């Protein structure tokens, strides 16, 4: 069996949300989650310790989601830093850099990192209680070694999917140069004494302390599993959060999915069952776009020549070659500017009237009917051309296959 420990902060939908971990959604709508077994899941957070489904249902107990727990932790520990940093931004007149604690939770550099622990696959895995003991011993060692700068916020043991696994979330932090506590991974690892993988090369994406830290965590985990009598494959395997969450379901449903893929291929085939409805939609969009183009053209062309002539006259008036006093020339130029402004105002009013007229229901309906008629002719023409092309291709293929006699040879025989 393999021991899996994968880490991540964000995916295609942004930073990971812990509501998946504490099942704060309707599990009945997730076909890879067994809703009945979800009641057996075990949860832990840094404020309350262990909780279960029964704990949540007890009205006498305060219930908080992992999302709320993480928000409370961030506000408690990092709000002073955010307020001080925003004050510095205001002092240097860069308030556009101001951030909130919520921004820390959403940023993939400062949000909690998530780790997923699993031993085995759907076909063979350790019992849930064994995984629970191993990971708990790991967390105890994790806290002893790294607890000054890495803090476990919450974790969940999921028993409601194909293979038991644990989702755990933690944050790296340390003081910045102002003495404020704030989330920062590399600096925290540096203060913990975690070295670079290659100390002869500069720090970078492929040479950072997080790589060393993850290797240390794997070593600790394998040492603990050996104490529990497990001898696992230590060759690392790589995958993402989505892979880990769905791999068992994919294995379990492989045959059904192969059949479903054929179904989806058929569904992807374009079927125009109601051409008139399609034409209505297309003509409506086309008419609105046409009105936009027309008014834009009017905006560009109306009085453009008039304004150009006035601008040239203005240049002539302001030219130093004119013998009139400068005060009079400036006055004349200002009056010409006023004329341009009036022309533009009249032009805008005209545009509004044109657009209003074109968008009147009866005018729009007539315009749409003309577009529909042209579109219908175009569609019929394309269908007709497609049929001719298909007939030609079929005939050529049948001739190559010897199913019919080629036209030229057939005419000679006749």
Order of alpha helices (4+ residues) and beta strands (2+ residues): beta-beta-beta-beta-beta-alpha-alpha-alpha-beta-alpha-beta-beta-beta-alpha-alpha-alpha-alpha-alpha-alpha-alpha-alpha-alpha
